[in-house]
Amino acid sequence: MAILFDVTTTAHTRYLTGIQRVVEEFGASLSGDGYVKLGVATDDFGYQYQILKTTDFRDLRKKANIVPSTTTLIKIKAFILGHPILAKAFHLVGVINLYRKIRSRNSLSRIVPNIIDALEIENFDSYLTADAFWNSPRDLARIIEASKRGLKIGIVVHDVLPLTHSLFFRKDSVEIFKTNFSIGISLAHNLFFVSEYTKNEFQKIFPQNISQKYVINLGVRPTEFGVDLFQIPKNLNIGPYAIMVGTIEPRKNYDLVLEVFKNNPGFPKLVIVGREGWLSRGTIKKIKKQSGKVVWLNEVDDELLAMLVQEADFGICASLAEGYGLPLREFVNAGLQTIASDIPPFRAIHTKTEIIFFDPDSSSSLTHAIKSLKLKKGVLESKILTWEQAAYAFSKLL
């Protein structure tokens, strides 16, 4: 059985989000099985794929100088972005025909010779995606095409937060997500959920869905990396610091944390690792105003991130909602004492390292949690899987 693991979105993105990190780690491990091939679509409709001979996505992007496409579709979408009715109509009326007219501007076979082979989609029995961007017509089009060609469809569902916590997302993007996601899951033979919580939330919204449903475990990277000390930003060498990891967007609750650190000058520095996301202008302004107290790193590789986690005095995971919570698991895996919002996905973590929970709607609750820290390293976590172990368990379900 040949499985096409569609990593198009991850291969073309300039920034690394939690989902892209999952795709890269699973991709590196699953592709070693031989029957799982990492594919990047060379057209928006998914007729043909370039099969990667490397699992180093960052190296691939650097060599190819890949940037997100700026096609007519994107320009039209940007034009109507602020109008929910037009946005919904755009996706509901004639969108499939529009897919066929749009061709990718990034043909990897021309840009990065000798790294990839070309294969038609008919060469595969199954299609798997773990980075589908449900607001993108391209991603949905590839799933539709794979289904039309008779491939068995598998989709990794990271969360359904645009439907359960819509206030954290743009109104038009929620409508588009609902439409595209509903179509995608209706075509899926297998749905893989990153947590029991996400699966339960999904079933509340889509009780009639007949796909086979599985809960998979995600992994964490080892905490020991050979990091060149000269890579450490100079402004991190002074005094203790707390660390937060995640895209700058409302759901991550950065505003509350920034308020607490602003009002408590005795607290250590705050290091934020994450790219700028949606509805984040106000938060970015606050970060810049607190530049003496807050260090924002929007592009960090795995090795430097591991170093930052190891050297931090404590971690903060303040999310108002999550489907899984990868940074929290990485923190406790490194033995880092962590303060986390009291939400179901975080409560589900069983760890030897103490997690101090706080009310994510209360600045006083967070302040109290930070003041209660003993600032001692915890015990290295042994129950959390490595990515290799997680990928092996996942492969048994494919």
N, C-alpha and C positions, 0 to 999 in steps of 0.2 A: 504494500500500500504506500503510495506516494502522497505526502502532505505538503501543500503549499502554505507556508507561513507568510502571509502578506505583511511586510514591514515597510510599506511605501511611505506612510506618514512619518514614521520614525526616521527613515533614511533621508527624508527631505526637510525635516524640521531643523531650525537653527538652534533652538533652545531645548534643554533637557528638562522635562517634567517628570513627575512620579511615574506616569504611565509609560513614558519613553524608557525610563530606567528599567521597568519591568520587562518591556519588550526586548531590550538589549540583553538583559541577563538571561531570560528564557531563550532568546535566539541563540546566544553563544552556547548554551547547554544543549538545547534540543537539536541543533543542526549537527551535533556530533553523532546522532543516532543513524545518520545516513538516509533514512527515508523522509526526514523533514528538511525541506529546502526553504531558505529565506529568499523571498521574491519581492522585487520592486517593480511595480507596473510601469511600462513604457508608454502607455496611453491611459487616458482617464477612464476608459470604459472597461479595462481589464482583459483585453484580448491576449496580450503577451506580457511576459514577465522576464526581467533580468534576474538571474539567480546568483546571489552573492557567493563569492568564494572566500569572503572575509566576514567575520562577525564583529570587527572593530568599526562600529558605525561612525565614531568620531573621526577616525583616520580616513574613512571613506568620504565623509563630508568635506574634510579638509582637502583631500586630493581632487575631489570633483568640484570644489567650490560651489556646492549646491546651496541654493537659496529657495525659499518658497516661490512657487509659480505665481505670475501676475497675469493670468489669462482674462479674457473678456468676462468669463463667468464671475471671477472674483471682483472685477470692477463693477459689474451689475449688482452683485450682492452687497458690496460696500455702499452703493448708491441708495439702496432701499433698506439699509440696515436699521435705520431709525423708524421704520414704518411697519408694524407687525402684520397688518392686513396684506400689504404688498409682499412682504417677506413670505408669508404663508402661501399666497397665491403663486409666487415664484416657484415654490417647491412642489405645489400640487398640480400645476397646469403646464404640461409640455416639457417637464424638466428632463425626462429620460431622452427625448429627442435632442435636447441641448447638449447632453453628455457627448453624443457622437460627434458633435462639431468641434469639440475642444480636444486638442492634442497636447500632450505634455511637452514643455520646452526643455526639459532636462532628460535627454536620452543618455542614460548612464553608459550604454555600450560605446558611445562615441567619446564620452568624457573620460572614462576610466577603463581603457582597454586592458585585457588580460586579468581583470578582477572578476568578471562576471560572464555567464553564459546566458543565451536567450532560449526560452522554452515557451511553447504555446500552453495555454491553460489546460488543453486536453491531455497533457502529460500527467495530470494529477488526478487522484481519486477524491481527495478532501481539501477543503479550503479552511484555513484558520486565521482569524484576525484578533489581535489583542490591543490594537491602537486605533481602532476605528474612531474617527472624529465625526460624531453624529450630526454635526452642523455642516458637514461637507458633502455635497452631492457626489463628489468623486468616490469617496469611500463607500457610500451606499451603492453606487453604480457597479463597483467591482464585486460586491457581494451578490447583487442581482445577476450579474453576468456569470459568476461561478455557479449559482443555483440553476440558471438556464442551461448551462453545459452539463448539468447532472452531478456536480461535485457535492459531497457531503459537507455541510456548512457547520463550522464551530466558531463561536464568538465568546471571547472573554469579557465579562461584564464587571467593570471596576466599581460602578455605583449607578444609582438612578437619582442622584441628587437634583438634577434640573427639574425633576417631577415632584420630588418630596420636599425640596427646599428651594423653590423657584425664586424666592426673594434675593438669592445670592447670584442670580444670573440675569442677563438682559432678557426682556420680555420676548423679543423676537427670536432669540436663540432658544428659549424654552419651547416655543411652538415648533420650531424647526426640528429640535431634538426629538420631541414627541412624535412627529410625523416620521422622520427617518428611522428612529430607533424601533418604532412599532413595526415598520416594514422589515427591517433587518432581522429582528428576533422571530418574525413570522416565517422566515425562510430557514432559520437555524434548526439543525438536527440536534445539536448539543450546545448548551449554554454552560459556561464555566464561571462561577462566581468567586470573587477573591475573599469573601467572608460569608459566614452564615447570616450575618446581619443584612448584607446586601441581597442575598437570596430571599430572605424573608420580606424585605421591603419590595422587591420585584414582584413576588407572588401576590402581595396585597394589591398591586396596581394591575397586574396581568394574570389574573387567576385562571383564565382560559388557555393560556399558552401551553402547548403540548410538547415542547422541546424537552429532551432529556436534560436534567439539571444536576450539576455537580459543584461541590465546593472544593476549590483547590487552595493549596498553601503557597504563599509567596515566600521567598527566601531573603537572606541578607548576605552582604559581602563580608569576608573576613575582616577583622579590625586591624590586622597587621599589614602595613604597606611601607615600602621603602620610599619615603617622601624626602626629597631634597629640601633641607632646611631653608635654602635660599628661595624656595617657592612660597614660603610663609609670608603673607602680607605684613609689612613692617608695623602697621598700626594695630596688629593683634598681639604684639610682643609685650605690651604694657598691661600688667595686671590681669586679674581674672575676667572671665566672660561667660555669658550664657549663650546658647545657640538655638536658633529656630531654622527649620528647613521646610521650604514649600513655596509655591507660586504666590506672588503678591496679589491676592484677591480677597473679597469680603469674607468668604467662608473660613479663611484661615485665622481671622480674628486678630490681625496685627494691630489694629487701632487700639484695642484694649491693652495689649502688652506695651505698646509705645506710651500710652497714658501712664501706666504704672511705673515704668522706668523713668519717665519725665518727672513724676511726682516723688520719686525716691532717689535722690542724688547719691545715696550711699550704696545703691545697688551696683553690681559690676557692669561692664560693657555688655551690649547686646549685639551679637553677630547674626545677621539674617542672610541665609543662603537661598536664593530663589529668584526666578525671572519675574519681570513685570507682567501682570496678567490683566484681567478685565475689571472694569469699575474700580480702578486702583489709583487714580490721580491724586485723590485726597490723601491716601496712605503714603504715597511716594513723597508728597510734599512734607508730611510729618517726619518721615525718615530723614530727609535732607535737612530739615530744621534741627534735628537732633544728631547731626553728623559727628559731634564730639563724643557722643555717648553711644551712638548706634553705627555699626559698620555693615554696609549692605554689599554683598557679593552676588552679582547676578549671573555669573558664569564660573562654575567651579567643577573640575574634573573629579572622578571618583577618589583618586589618591589624596588630593587636597581635602576633599570633604571628609574622608576617613580621619585625616590628621586633625581637622578642626573639631570633629566629634571627640576624638581621644583627648585633645588638649583642653576641651571645655570643662568648666566647673559643674555645669548642669545644663540640661536641655529643657526646652519649653515646647509643648505641643498644645496649642490653644484653640484648635479648630472648633467651630460651632457644629459642624457636621462632617462626617467622613464615611467612605465606603470601606476603608481598611485601616490606613494609618501606617504607611511604610516607615516614615522617619522615627516614629515612636519605637517601633521594633528594632530599628537600627541603633537607636540610643541605648535601649536596655541590653541589646546584644553586646555592645561595647562596655557595658557595666557603668554607663553614665546615669547618675541620678537624674530623674526627670519629673517635671511637673506637667500634668496633662489635664485637659478638660474632661469633665465627667460626662462622657457620652458612651453609648453602647459598644461601638467598635473598640474603644480604648479599654473599657472594662473587661473585654473578652480576653485580654492578653494575660497570660499566666507567666510570671517572671519571678526570679529570685531577687532582682534589683527592685528596690522600693520605688513605686510610682506614687507621687502625691497628687491627688485629684482635687480640682477646684471647680467652682461654678463659672462657666465661660461667659456668663452675663454679668459677672460681678468683679469689679476692679479690686475691691477690698478682699475678696476671696483669693484672688491671685497674689495680692500683696502679702497676705497672711501665709500663703503656701511658700512663697520665696523666703520669707523671714524664718520659716520653720525648718529650712534645709540645714543639714549638718555638713554639707559640702565634702562628703566622703565618697570615694569610688565604690561602686557596688560590685557584685559578683558577676563574672562573665556568664552570660546566658547560654544554656546548653540545649534548651527545648526548641529554640527557633531554628528552622532549617537553613542550610546553605542554599544558594541558588541551584547548585548541582543536584542536591537532594530533592528540592522542590520540583525541578524540571523532570527528574526521573519519575517521581510520583505522578506528575502531570502527564507524562508520555504514556503511562499505563491506561489513561482514559481516552487517548486519541484514537 
